[in-house]
Amino acid sequence: MKKGLIAVFGVGLVATVLFIVNHGFGAGHGDYDRALGILALPWILLPWPQFLNQHDFAWLILLPLVLNSLLVLAVSWLGLELRKTKG
């Protein structure tokens, strides 16, 4: 679990640095927009409510960070529960 969360936060840190260096998200026109889009996968492909789309940092960095963290925690918890049931 710790390694997974470290990886998630590492990706979030890299995405944040690229976002700052890129001066935001340029809708595909910035130098690092493609890298930012790849780091935000798969969550960037989902349609989000308009209030999240107004702030690039929210849907491009924060939302993937939170959702990936929850995913790692859920998978870790599920793994622990499966180990408990096996013996």
N, C-alpha and C positions, 0 to 999 in steps of 0.2 A: 504494500500500500504506500509506504513512504517513497519508494522509487517512482511509482506512478504519479504521485502528487508533485514530486520534485520535477519530473518531466513536464507535467502540465504547467506548473508555474514558470519553468524555464522557457517554454514556448510562449507563454504570456509575456514574459520579460522581453524576449527577442521581438515579439510583435509590437510591444510598446515602444521599444527603442526604434524600430523601423518606422513606426507611425510618427514619432517625434522628428526623426531625421527627414522623413518625407514631407513634413509640415502638414500632416493630415492624410486623408485618403482622396486621391485625385480622380476617382471613377475610372481607373484604368490608365490615366495619363501620367501618373507619378512614377518615379524610378523604381519604387518598391511596392507598388500596388499589387502586382502579381504575387509577390512573396507574401504580402499581407492576406490576400485572398486564400492562398494555399494554407497558411497557418490557421485561418478561421474555418476551414472545412471540418465537418460537413455542415456546420451550423449556418454558414453564410448563404447556403442554398435554400434555406427555409424562408417562407414569407413571414415577416414579423410585423407587429402592429406599428402604425405610423409614428407613435411617440418614441419608439426605439430607433427607427430609421432616421430621425432628425439629428441624432448625434452619432457620428461615425465611430467614436471611441466606444460607445455603449454596445453597438451590435457587432463591431469588428474585433474588439479586444475583450471587454468585460463579459459579454454574454458567452462567448466560447470558453473563457476561463472558468466561469461558474458552472456551465454545463459539463465541461470536461472533468472538472473536479468532482461534481456529483456522480458522473459516470464511473470514475475511478473508485470512489467510495462505495458505490452500489456493487460493482463487480467484486471488490475486496470483501465486502460484507457477505455477498453471496458465496464466495469461495470459503469463507470461514464457516458459514452455515452448512455447506456441503461436507466439509471436513468433520464437523461435529456429528452429522448424521451417519457417517461411515464408521465412526468408532472412535 
